[in-house]
Amino acid sequence: MDATTDSTDSCAGPFAECVLCREPTEYPESYKGVTLCPVCEWHEAQRTACSG
């Protein structure tokens, strides 16, 4: 249960915007790198999985 508590604590506060659709993501604003919302992450995974 400690892992759940830690992940909840780290996700508290304002969330970063998705770089594609500007919706809130699951990442805090302090996250470094590309941030995608769950929907855009799913679409990106589908694009990269089928690009082979």
JOFEN-V127807 format. One record per residue. N is the residue number from 0. RES is the residue in one small letter. PHI is phi as a letter, one per 40 degrees, with the letter a starting at -180 (999 if undefined). OMEGA is omega in degrees with one decimal (999 if undefined). D_FIRST is the distance of its C-alpha to the first C-alpha in whole Angstrom. Layout:
[[N:RES:PHI:OMEGA:D_FIRST] [N:RES:PHI:OMEGA:D_FIRST]]
This chain:
[[0:m:999:178.8:0] [1:d:c:179.8:4] [2:a:c:178.2:5] [3:t:c:179.2:5] [4:t:c:179.7:6] [5:d:c:-178.6:9] [6:s:c:177.7:10] [7:t:c:179.6:11] [8:d:c:-178.0:12] [9:s:c:-178.8:14] [10:c:c:179.7:16] [11:a:c:177.2:17] [12:g:h:-178.1:21] [13:p:c:-178.2:24] [14:f:b:177.7:23] [15:a:c:177.0:26] [16:e:c:173.7:29] [17:c:c:-178.3:29] [18:v:c:-179.5:32] [19:l:c:-173.6:34] [20:c:b:177.7:33] [21:r:g:175.1:32] [22:e:c:176.5:29] [23:p:c:178.6:26] [24:t:b:176.1:24] [25:e:c:-176.5:20] [26:y:b:175.8:21] [27:p:c:179.5:21] [28:e:d:-178.2:25] [29:s:c:-179.0:25] [30:y:c:178.3:24] [31:k:c:177.7:27] [32:g:h:-178.7:28] [33:v:c:178.1:29] [34:t:b:178.1:27] [35:l:b:174.7:27] [36:c:c:-178.7:26] [37:p:d:-179.5:24] [38:v:c:179.8:27] [39:c:c:175.0:29] [40:e:c:-179.9:27] [41:w:c:178.7:27] [42:h:c:178.6:31] [43:e:c:178.1:31] [44:a:c:178.1:29] [45:q:c:179.5:32] [46:r:c:-176.8:35] [47:t:c:179.5:34] [48:a:c:-175.9:33] [49:c:c:-175.8:37] [50:s:c:-174.9:39] [51:g:c:999:40]]
